[in-house]
Amino acid sequence: MSSVLSTGPAPWIEGSADGGAPSPVGRLVRLAEGTGPARVVAYVERELPPGGIPAYRAARRGGARSFVLWADEQRGKRLATLVTVSAGSGVATYQVLGAHGELIGTFVREKALRGRGWRTRWTVTPAGGEEAVGYKGRIVWWCVWWLLSPLQTLVIVLSLLSGDGDAARGPRRIVWRAGGQVPLEFRTKDDTVHLHAPGYDWRLGAALAAVLGTFDSWLLGKEWDDEKE
């Protein structure tokens, strides 16, 4: 039985809490298990460094990311935190830590043409488990995409007019493999992370769905963690 995780904006992100309190967290994580309906399991919010938003946005250009998974929209309980261990030269390593700082898992992103290959490589390693390796997009669809590159200007314009952006994006589906199995999968239809292997901590899947969304579409500025305020 697979678990499916997705992220999206909370429906009540406008405005602030009463009495001048901080606004509630504006992005949530949903989890669906088996045939049951999806339910909200966490709220995700970037964690800012001492320099605030400008410092975060400057660091993210080099691949750094930092965010918190909260149990509720008012930040009452921390479930997990994603931190950057290292970032530079197109390769970034992230750790997902539990509420008490325990290691849940590690992600390594190797940018296309900077790491090992001409597709972006994502390595996911659960704590105490086997690493799973996935590549962004299938080779055949990348070939098609590059063959159409002379038409990309028109495609980009049409994508901007439609407000979608999918046509202008390169292939994004990722299938992770470990020991001949497929424990993880990212599907682009609904931007969902599927946990196929039993024993995977859903918090790791939630953090993966959230961090993948920060490498989404620079063209339309859709990355949720790149807000200016």
C-alpha positions in Angstrom: 0.0 0.0 0.0 1.5 3.3 -1.1 1.3 6.6 0.8 0.9 9.8 -1.3 2.1 13.2 -0.1 1.4 16.6 -1.6 1.9 20.2 -0.6 -0.1 23.3 -1.4 -1.2 26.6 0.0 -3.5 26.7 3.0 -7.0 28.1 2.2 -6.8 30.8 4.8 -3.4 32.3 4.2 -4.8 35.9 3.8 -4.6 38.2 6.8 -3.1 37.9 10.2 -4.2 36.3 13.4 -6.2 38.4 15.9 -4.4 40.6 18.3 -1.3 41.2 16.2 -0.1 37.6 16.5 1.9 36.1 13.6 -0.1 34.9 10.7 -0.7 31.2 10.6 1.6 29.0 8.4 0.4 29.4 4.9 1.4 26.1 3.3 0.3 22.6 4.2 1.1 18.9 3.6 -1.5 16.3 2.8 -1.1 12.5 3.2 -3.3 9.9 1.6 -2.9 6.2 2.5 -4.4 3.4 0.5 -7.9 4.3 -0.8 -8.6 6.7 2.1 -9.0 10.5 1.6 -6.1 12.8 2.0 -5.7 14.5 5.3 -3.6 17.4 6.5 -0.6 16.1 8.5 1.7 19.1 8.6 2.3 22.7 7.8 5.5 23.7 6.1 7.3 27.0 6.6 10.8 28.2 5.6 13.1 28.8 8.5 15.0 32.1 8.1 18.6 32.7 9.0 19.7 35.7 11.1 19.7 37.9 8.0 16.0 37.2 7.5 14.4 36.9 4.1 17.2 38.6 2.0 19.8 36.2 3.5 17.6 33.2 2.9 17.0 34.2 -0.7 20.7 34.8 -1.3 21.7 31.4 0.1 19.0 29.5 -1.8 20.5 30.7 -5.1 23.5 28.4 -4.2 21.2 25.5 -3.4 20.6 26.1 0.4 17.2 25.3 1.8 15.7 25.4 5.3 12.2 24.8 6.5 10.1 23.4 9.3 7.2 20.9 9.3 4.7 22.0 12.0 1.9 19.9 13.5 -0.5 22.8 13.4 -0.8 26.2 11.6 0.0 28.1 14.8 3.4 26.5 15.2 2.5 24.7 18.4 4.7 21.6 17.7 7.7 21.0 15.5 7.5 17.7 13.6 10.7 17.9 11.5 13.2 20.3 10.1 15.1 20.3 6.8 18.6 21.8 7.1 21.3 22.3 4.6 24.5 20.4 5.4 26.5 21.8 2.4 25.7 23.5 -0.9 27.9 24.7 -3.8 29.1 23.9 -7.3 25.7 22.5 -8.1 25.6 19.8 -5.4 23.6 20.2 -2.2 23.1 17.9 0.8 20.2 18.2 3.1 19.2 16.4 6.4 15.7 15.9 7.7 15.7 16.0 11.5 13.0 15.0 13.9 11.6 17.1 16.7 14.5 16.2 19.0 17.2 16.5 16.4 17.3 12.8 15.5 18.2 12.0 11.9 15.2 10.9 9.7 17.0 10.9 6.4 19.3 12.6 3.9 18.8 14.1 0.5 21.5 14.9 -2.0 20.7 17.0 -5.1 23.3 17.0 -7.9 22.4 19.5 -10.6 22.4 18.4 -14.2 25.9 18.7 -15.8 27.3 19.5 -12.4 27.1 16.1 -10.7 27.1 12.7 -12.3 25.2 13.0 -15.6 23.3 15.4 -17.7 20.0 14.9 -15.7 19.6 16.2 -12.2 20.2 13.4 -9.7 18.4 13.1 -6.4 19.6 10.6 -3.8 17.3 9.8 -0.8 18.7 7.8 2.2 16.4 7.1 5.1 18.2 6.8 8.5 19.5 3.3 8.8 18.2 2.4 5.3 19.5 1.9 1.8 20.0 4.9 -0.5 17.7 5.3 -3.4 18.8 7.1 -6.6 16.5 8.9 -9.0 16.9 11.1 -12.0 14.8 14.0 -13.1 12.8 13.1 -16.2 13.1 10.2 -18.6 15.9 10.3 -21.2 13.4 9.9 -24.1 11.4 12.9 -23.0 14.5 15.0 -22.5 15.5 14.2 -26.0 12.1 15.3 -27.3 12.2 18.5 -25.2 15.6 19.4 -26.5 14.5 18.7 -30.1 11.8 21.3 -29.5 14.2 23.8 -28.1 14.1 26.1 -31.2 10.4 26.5 -30.4 10.9 27.2 -26.7 10.4 30.9 -27.0 6.9 30.4 -28.3 6.3 27.7 -25.7 7.3 30.0 -22.9 5.1 32.8 -24.2 2.1 30.4 -24.4 2.8 29.0 -21.0 2.9 32.5 -19.5 -0.4 33.4 -21.2 -2.0 30.2 -19.9 -0.7 30.7 -16.4 0.4 27.0 -16.4 4.1 26.7 -17.2 4.1 22.9 -17.6 4.8 23.1 -21.3 7.9 25.3 -20.7 9.2 23.1 -18.0 11.5 20.2 -18.8 10.5 16.6 -17.8 10.2 16.4 -14.0 9.1 12.9 -13.1 11.5 11.1 -10.8 11.6 7.4 -10.1 13.9 6.3 -7.3 15.5 2.8 -7.4 17.3 0.9 -4.6 18.3 -2.8 -4.8 16.1 -3.4 -7.9 13.0 -1.9 -6.2 11.2 1.4 -6.6 10.6 2.7 -3.0 9.8 6.3 -4.1 8.3 8.2 -7.0 7.5 11.8 -7.8 4.7 12.2 -10.2 4.2 15.5 -12.0 0.4 15.3 -12.7 -0.4 16.4 -9.2 3.2 17.1 -7.9 2.9 14.2 -5.5 5.5 12.0 -3.8 4.5 8.3 -3.6 6.1 6.1 -0.8 5.9 2.6 -2.2 8.2 0.9 0.2 6.9 0.0 3.7 8.8 1.5 6.6 9.5 4.9 5.1 8.8 7.7 7.5 6.0 9.9 6.1 7.9 13.0 7.4 10.7 12.1 5.0 8.2 12.0 2.2 6.7 15.3 3.3 10.1 17.0 3.4 10.9 15.6 -0.1 7.7 16.9 -1.5 8.3 20.3 0.0 12.0 20.6 -1.1 11.1 19.4 -4.7 8.7 22.3 -4.8 11.5 24.7 -4.2 13.1 23.6 -7.5 9.9 24.0 -9.5 9.6 26.7 -12.1 11.9 29.7 -12.1 10.1 30.8 -15.3 6.9 31.6 -13.5 8.4 32.2 -10.0 6.3 29.5 -8.4 8.8 28.2 -5.9 7.0 28.5 -2.6 10.1 29.4 -0.5 11.2 32.3 -2.7 8.7 34.8 -1.5 10.0 38.3 -0.9 7.9 38.8 2.3 
